[in-house]
Each structure stands twice: as structure tokens, then as C-alpha cells.
Amino acid sequence: MPTVCGMIWGMKTSIPLALDFKTKLEALGHADMQELSRLSTVPFTTLWKIRAGETLNPGIETVKLFAPHLSEIEKATS
């Protein structure tokens, strides 16, 4: 996954781009999106808006909730 790397308060950071999450969500079907919503507690409509590009810059707290479960869903669909 492409990332933006930089320095924040002297620490090297590796931050995934919002576009990366959009691309990953686009690969999921409706049922997978519902399961991701259930696992992460992020509302389905929020995830769908990120997927559709309506939300261009999702909040870090939202991403922290669903990102760990995204890899679970991807593994299950592979």
C-alpha cells in the first residue's frame, strides 16, 4: 500500500493515503461492506461514502476503527 512518509515531532511516520482505503473498499461487495461495518462499528453509510468518494478525507479515528478489520475481510474473500 502506498504511503506518505514524513517526520512528525521527530518521529518517522508512514501514513496510508485515503485513496488507498477507497480502492480497498471498492474491491468489497455489499455483504463484505456490511460485515466490515459490523466488525468495526463504523456505520455502513460512512464506509460506503468513503468507497464512493463522497468522503475524500476520512477521520483518523474512523480509519483506526475499520482498517484492522479490512485485512480480515480481504483474507476471507480471497
Backbone as ProteinMPNN parsed JSONL, in Angstrom:
{"seq_chain_A": "MPTVCGMIWGMKTSIPLALDFKTKLEALGHADMQELSRLSTVPFTTLWKIRAGETLNPGIETVKLFAPHLSEIEKATS", "coords_chain_A": {"N_chain_A": [[0.851, -1.177, 0.0], [0.683, 2.145, -0.943], [2.192, 4.884, 0.763], [2.366, 7.951, 2.622], [5.253, 9.331, 3.66], [6.97, 10.874, 6.322], [8.114, 13.329, 8.71], [7.033, 13.714, 11.96], [7.049, 15.519, 14.775], [9.689, 14.681, 15.152], [9.539, 11.958, 14.75], [9.612, 9.259, 12.512], [7.113, 8.745, 10.134], [4.549, 6.691, 8.683], [1.981, 6.937, 6.771], [-0.993, 5.699, 5.541], [-2.611, 6.559, 2.466], [-5.773, 8.198, 1.924], [-6.953, 7.53, -0.467], [-6.01, 4.957, -0.859], [-7.505, 3.455, 0.963], [-10.033, 3.85, -0.107], [-9.771, 2.51, -2.553], [-9.368, -0.108, -1.639], [-11.823, -0.563, -0.369], [-13.524, -0.395, -2.557], [-13.116, -2.821, -3.771], [-14.591, -4.567, -2.315], [-17.638, -6.373, -1.871], [-21.195, -5.758, -1.365], [-22.158, -7.292, 0.85], [-19.738, -7.84, 2.146], [-18.999, -5.273, 2.865], [-21.013, -4.718, 4.698], [-20.352, -6.575, 6.672], [-17.834, -5.602, 7.424], [-18.63, -3.186, 8.517], [-20.097, -4.124, 10.701], [-18.099, -5.48, 12.208], [-16.29, -3.407, 12.737], [-17.702, -1.337, 13.875], [-18.155, 1.002, 12.545], [-20.442, 3.031, 10.909], [-22.344, 1.667, 8.195], [-23.075, 3.412, 6.118], [-21.134, 5.397, 6.328], [-18.783, 4.004, 5.631], [-19.537, 3.363, 3.024], [-19.678, 5.886, 1.844], [-16.987, 6.623, 1.89], [-15.998, 4.689, 0.179], [-17.366, 5.38, -2.181], [-16.256, 7.791, -2.739], [-17.347, 10.089, -1.781], [-16.65, 10.918, 0.727], [-13.715, 12.29, 1.059], [-11.579, 12.567, 2.762], [-11.341, 10.717, 5.236], [-11.784, 10.698, 8.796], [-9.154, 10.176, 11.188], [-9.808, 8.648, 13.433], [-11.996, 7.179, 12.553], [-10.799, 5.661, 10.514], [-8.973, 4.219, 12.063], [-10.723, 2.541, 13.357], [-11.842, 0.862, 11.337], [-9.74, -0.068, 9.676], [-8.053, -2.242, 10.732], [-9.817, -4.393, 10.502], [-10.305, -4.535, 7.855], [-8.286, -5.968, 6.544], [-8.881, -8.513, 7.507], [-11.358, -9.042, 6.268], [-10.573, -8.902, 3.598], [-8.879, -11.139, 3.453], [-10.711, -13.178, 3.914], [-12.275, -13.04, 1.644], [-10.558, -13.744, -0.328]], "CA_chain_A": [[0.0, 0.0, 0.0], [1.465, 3.386, -0.946], [2.039, 5.698, 1.955], [3.054, 9.226, 2.703], [6.226, 9.258, 4.746], [7.467, 12.176, 6.736], [8.531, 13.456, 10.094], [6.124, 14.409, 12.857], [7.684, 15.635, 16.091], [10.934, 13.925, 15.186], [9.305, 10.532, 14.535], [9.322, 8.9, 11.13], [5.74, 8.256, 10.035], [4.112, 6.029, 7.469], [0.54, 7.126, 6.843], [-1.666, 5.309, 4.295], [-3.421, 7.584, 1.828], [-7.215, 7.946, 1.907], [-7.244, 6.867, -1.735], [-5.722, 3.53, -0.679], [-8.658, 2.849, 1.622], [-11.121, 3.885, -1.082], [-9.509, 1.429, -3.503], [-9.612, -1.384, -0.964], [-13.263, -0.692, -0.152], [-14.158, -0.63, -3.857], [-12.972, -4.235, -4.11], [-15.51, -5.348, -1.483], [-19.044, -6.396, -2.229], [-22.147, -5.197, -0.398], [-22.16, -8.113, 2.066], [-18.453, -7.632, 2.825], [-19.063, -3.938, 3.47], [-21.859, -4.84, 5.886], [-19.569, -7.288, 7.688], [-16.822, -4.654, 7.896], [-19.343, -2.25, 9.382], [-20.426, -4.831, 11.943], [-16.865, -5.736, 12.963], [-15.568, -2.189, 13.108], [-18.675, -0.408, 14.476], [-18.281, 2.186, 11.697], [-21.704, 2.902, 10.173], [-22.257, 1.233, 6.807], [-23.14, 4.571, 5.225], [-19.831, 6.065, 6.375], [-17.881, 3.207, 4.8], [-19.984, 3.471, 1.639], [-19.29, 7.218, 1.37], [-15.543, 6.567, 1.633], [-15.886, 3.848, -1.016], [-17.904, 6.097, -3.335], [-15.501, 9.016, -2.95], [-18.052, 11.245, -1.215], [-15.787, 11.339, 1.839], [-12.368, 12.245, 0.492], [-10.579, 12.571, 3.819], [-11.967, 10.178, 6.448], [-11.089, 10.996, 10.041], [-8.216, 9.15, 11.656], [-10.498, 7.753, 14.372], [-12.794, 6.271, 11.726], [-9.869, 4.738, 9.862], [-8.437, 3.326, 13.1], [-11.742, 1.539, 13.681], [-12.103, -0.147, 10.308], [-8.544, -0.56, 8.981], [-7.615, -3.584, 11.137], [-10.786, -5.393, 10.059], [-10.271, -4.568, 6.396], [-7.431, -7.086, 6.137], [-9.629, -9.748, 7.794], [-12.365, -9.187, 5.223], [-9.844, -9.192, 2.352], [-8.412, -12.524, 3.531], [-11.88, -14.051, 3.828], [-12.809, -13.02, 0.277], [-9.52, -14.231, -1.274]], "C_chain_A": [[0.893, 1.235, 0.0], [1.18, 4.207, 0.303], [2.731, 7.032, 1.77], [3.987, 9.127, 3.89], [6.706, 10.657, 5.076], [7.9, 12.141, 8.175], [7.476, 14.254, 10.854], [6.768, 14.366, 14.233], [8.906, 14.732, 16.221], [10.771, 12.428, 14.972], [9.024, 10.29, 13.061], [7.919, 8.295, 11.092], [5.509, 7.573, 8.696], [2.592, 6.023, 7.514], [-0.091, 6.701, 5.519], [-2.513, 6.461, 3.766], [-4.896, 7.201, 1.852], [-7.612, 7.21, 0.628], [-6.988, 5.365, -1.656], [-6.906, 2.819, -0.034], [-9.848, 2.802, 0.68], [-10.972, 2.726, -2.057], [-9.784, 0.068, -2.879], [-11.107, -1.612, -0.737], [-14.001, -0.958, -1.459], [-14.118, -2.094, -4.254], [-13.949, -5.126, -3.333], [-16.933, -5.274, -2.017], [-19.904, -5.841, -1.1], [-22.12, -5.974, 0.92], [-20.866, -7.941, 2.859], [-18.413, -6.268, 3.511], [-19.927, -3.969, 4.738], [-21.11, -5.54, 7.019], [-18.483, -6.377, 8.264], [-17.451, -3.641, 8.844], [-19.641, -2.892, 10.736], [-19.184, -5.026, 12.815], [-16.237, -4.464, 13.517], [-16.407, -1.177, 13.887], [-18.755, 0.927, 13.726], [-19.584, 2.027, 10.911], [-21.468, 2.535, 8.701], [-22.23, 2.423, 5.855], [-21.829, 5.355, 5.205], [-18.83, 5.33, 5.498], [-18.241, 3.359, 3.323], [-19.588, 4.833, 1.046], [-17.788, 7.296, 1.085], [-15.309, 5.807, 0.33], [-16.29, 4.603, -2.277], [-17.148, 7.392, -3.632], [-16.211, 10.267, -2.459], [-17.289, 11.816, -0.02], [-14.358, 11.175, 1.362], [-11.281, 12.12, 1.547], [-11.21, 12.051, 5.103], [-11.124, 10.495, 7.678], [-10.224, 9.837, 10.506], [-8.886, 8.167, 12.617], [-11.356, 6.737, 13.618], [-11.897, 5.229, 11.082], [-9.304, 3.747, 10.87], [-9.434, 2.238, 13.468], [-11.862, 0.463, 12.608], [-10.86, -0.751, 9.663], [-8.095, -1.951, 9.438], [-8.542, -4.694, 10.622], [-10.809, -5.532, 8.544], [-9.417, -5.738, 5.912], [-8.099, -8.431, 6.416], [-10.616, -10.053, 6.677], [-11.686, -9.559, 3.899], [-9.376, -10.632, 2.331], [-9.573, -13.494, 3.334], [-12.431, -14.123, 2.401], [-11.801, -13.542, -0.743], [-9.606, -15.721, -1.471]], "O_chain_A": [[1.77, 1.361, 0.855], [0.064, 4.214, 0.822], [3.564, 7.211, 0.881], [3.546, 8.865, 5.01], [6.828, 11.512, 4.198], [8.036, 11.08, 8.783], [7.081, 15.34, 10.431], [7.001, 13.291, 14.785], [9.129, 14.104, 17.256], [11.758, 11.693, 15.006], [8.275, 11.042, 12.437], [7.578, 7.443, 11.912], [6.191, 7.851, 7.71], [1.986, 5.207, 8.208], [0.23, 7.271, 4.476], [-3.064, 7.243, 4.541], [-5.234, 6.018, 1.807], [-8.507, 6.366, 0.646], [-7.675, 4.584, -2.315], [-7.267, 1.713, -0.436], [-10.592, 1.822, 0.667], [-11.947, 2.036, -2.353], [-10.367, -0.808, -3.519], [-11.597, -2.731, -0.895], [-15.003, -1.674, -1.466], [-14.986, -2.564, -4.99], [-14.113, -6.302, -3.657], [-17.367, -4.249, -2.542], [-19.406, -5.501, -0.027], [-22.065, -5.37, 1.991], [-20.886, -7.901, 4.089], [-17.862, -6.128, 4.603], [-19.601, -3.318, 5.731], [-21.221, -5.149, 8.181], [-18.246, -6.388, 9.472], [-16.858, -3.287, 9.863], [-19.457, -2.271, 11.783], [-19.218, -4.766, 14.018], [-15.717, -4.452, 14.632], [-15.86, -0.257, 14.494], [-19.359, 1.877, 14.222], [-19.803, 0.979, 10.303], [-20.536, 3.018, 8.059], [-21.454, 2.443, 4.899], [-21.457, 5.915, 4.173], [-18.111, 5.95, 4.713], [-17.358, 3.471, 2.473], [-19.206, 4.914, -0.122], [-17.37, 7.964, 0.139], [-14.52, 6.231, -0.514], [-15.64, 4.484, -3.315], [-17.378, 8.02, -4.666], [-15.741, 11.381, -2.688], [-17.282, 13.024, 0.214], [-13.848, 10.058, 1.272], [-10.19, 11.625, 1.266], [-11.578, 12.84, 5.973], [-9.897, 10.552, 7.602], [-10.525, 8.671, 10.249], [-8.563, 6.98, 12.611], [-11.43, 5.571, 14.005], [-12.209, 4.038, 11.106], [-9.17, 2.562, 10.565], [-9.04, 1.136, 13.849], [-11.973, -0.72, 12.929], [-10.933, -1.865, 9.144], [-7.779, -2.782, 8.585], [-8.09, -5.804, 10.342], [-11.282, -6.539, 8.016], [-9.795, -6.426, 4.963], [-7.912, -9.385, 5.66], [-10.698, -11.184, 6.199], [-12.168, -10.426, 3.171], [-9.463, -11.29, 1.294], [-9.427, -14.516, 2.662], [-12.989, -15.144, 1.998], [-12.154, -13.759, -1.902], [-8.817, -16.29, -2.226]]}, "name": "protein", "num_of_chains": 1, "seq": "MPTVCGMIWGMKTSIPLALDFKTKLEALGHADMQELSRLSTVPFTTLWKIRAGETLNPGIETVKLFAPHLSEIEKATS"}
